[in-house]
């Protein structure tokens, strides 16, 4: 069974975007919390929020927040690729394009 170039292209794009979206969203959340830390009245709340987010990521990364972000990104990329394979197999009219 040969894989068509359209399928391979779709699979690579889907897995790449599925990998990048959670990483970008987590980065945006940390950047917003970092920006909010500059406001004097709510700095403590922003620091606590950033700390909790980093602790949450450390759970998935065996104690390292960066590894946690990568694990979440890889998991989302795998799920996106599996969904793309499912859609490609389930709907034969997508193969023709």
LUMTOR-830276 format. One record per residue: x, y, z of N, C-alpha, C, O, CB in turn. Coordinates in steps of 0.2 Angstrom, whole numbers, plus 5000, padded with zeros to 4 digits. Glycine has a CB too. Example, Ala and Ser with C-alpha at 12.3 -4.5 7.8 and 13.67 -1.06 7.14 Angstrom:
2
506649725039506249785039506649845039507149835042505749785045
506449895035506849955036506450005039506750065040507049975029
REM end
This chain:
97
500449945000500050005000500450065000500850075005499550005006
500450104995500850164994500450224997499850234997501050184987
500850265000500550325003500650384998501150394995500950345010
500050414997500050474992500450534995500450545001499350484990
500650574991501050634993500550684997500750715002501350674987
499950684995499450724998499350705005499250745010498750724995
499350635006499250605013499850625018499750645023499150535013
500450615015501050635019501050705021501250725026501650605015
500950745016500950825017500450835022500550875027500750855010
499850815022499250825027499450805034499350835039498650795024
499750745034499950715040500550755044500550765050500250645039
501050775040501550815042501350885045501550915050502150825037
500850915041500650985043500150975049500251015053500151015037
499750925049499350915055499750905061499550935066498850865054
500250865061500550845067501050905069501150915075501050785066
501250945064501651005066501251055069501451085075502051035060
500651065067500251115070499951095076499951135081499651135065
499851035077499551005083500151005088499951015094499350935082
500751005086501251005091501351075093501551085099501950975088
501351125089501551195090500951235094501151275098501651225084
500351215093499851255096499851255104499851305107499151225094
499951195107499951195115500551235117500551265122499951125117
501151225114501751265116501651335115501851375120502351235111
501351355110501251435109500751455114500851515117500951445102
500251415115499751445120500051445127499851495131499151395120
500451395129500751395136501251455136501351495141501151335137
501651465131502051525130501751595131501951635134502451525124
501151595128500751655128500451665135500551725138500151655123
500251615138500051615145500551645150500451685154499751555148
501151615149501751635153501951705152502151745157502351585152
501951725146502051795144501551845147501751895149502151805136
500951825147500451875150500551875157500451935160499751845148
500651825160500751825167501351865169501351895174500851755170
501851855165502451895166502351975165502652015169503051875161
501951985160501752055159501352085165501452145167501452065153
500852045168500452065173500852075180500652115184499952015174
501452035180501852045186502152115187502352135192502451995186
502152155181502452225181501952275184502152325186502552245174
501252255185500752295188500852285196500752235198500052275185
500952345199501052335207500552305211500652265215501252405209
499852315209499352285213499252215213498952185217498752325212
499352185207499252115206499852075204499852015201498752105200
500452095206501052055205501051995209501251945206501652105207
500851995215500851935219500351875216500551815216500651945226
499751895213499351855210499651825203499551765202498651885208
499951865200500251845193500851795195500951745191500551905189
501251805200501851765202501551695204501851645203502251795207
501051695208500751635210500451595204500551535204500151645215
500151625200499851595194500451565190500351505187499451645190
500951605189501551575185501851515188502051465185502051635183
501851525195502151465199501751405198502051345197502251485206
501051415199500651355198500651325191500651265190499951375200
500751365186500751345179501451305178501451245175500751395174
501951325181502551295180502551225184502951175182503151335183
502251225190502151165194501751115190501951055190501851175201
501251135187500851095183501251065177501151005176500251135180
501651105174502051075168502551025171502750985167502351135164
502851045177503350995180503050925181503450875181503651025186
502450925182502150855183502250815177502350755178501350865185
502150845171502150805165502850795163503050755159501750835160
503350835166504050835163504450795169505150815168504250895162
504250765173504650725179505050785182505650765184505050675175
504750835184505050885188505350945184505550995187505650855192
505350945177505650995173505051025169504750985165506150965169
504951085170504351125166504451115159503951115155504351195168
505051125156505151125149505051055146504751055141505951145147
505251005149505050935147504350925147504050895143505450885151
503950955152503250955152502950985146502450955144502950985159
503151045144502951075138503051035132502551025128503251145137
503651005132503750955126503350895126503050875121504450935126
503150865132502750805132502050825130501750785127502750775140
501750875133501150905131501050915123500650895120500850965135
501550945120501650955113501650895109501350885104502251005112
502050845111502150785108501450745108501250715103502750745110
501150745114500550715114499950745110499650705106500250715122
499950805110499450835105499650825098499150815094499450915107
500250825096500450805089500250735087500050725082501250815089
500350695092500150625090499450615090499250585085500450575096
499050645094498350645093498150675087497650655083497950685099
498450735085498250765079498350725073497950715068498650835078
498950685073499150645067498650585067498450565062499850615068
498450555073497950495073497350525070496950485067497950475080
497150585072496450605069496550615062496050605058496250675073
497050635059497150645052497150585048496850575043497750685050
497450535051497450465048496750435048496450405043497850415052
496350445054495650425054495250455049494850425046495350435061
495350525048494950565043495050535036494650535032495050635044
495750525035495950505028495650435027495450425021496650505028
495650395031495350325030494650325030494350285026495650275035
494250365034493550365035493250395029492650375027493350395041
493550445026493150485021493650475014494050515013493150565023
493450425010493850415004493850474999494350474995493550355001
493350514999493350574995493950624996494050664992492650604995
494250625002494750665004495450645000495850685000494850665011
495450574998496050554995496150574988496750584986495950474995
495650594985495650614978495950684977496150704972494950614975
495950724983496150794982496850804983497150854982495850844987
REM end
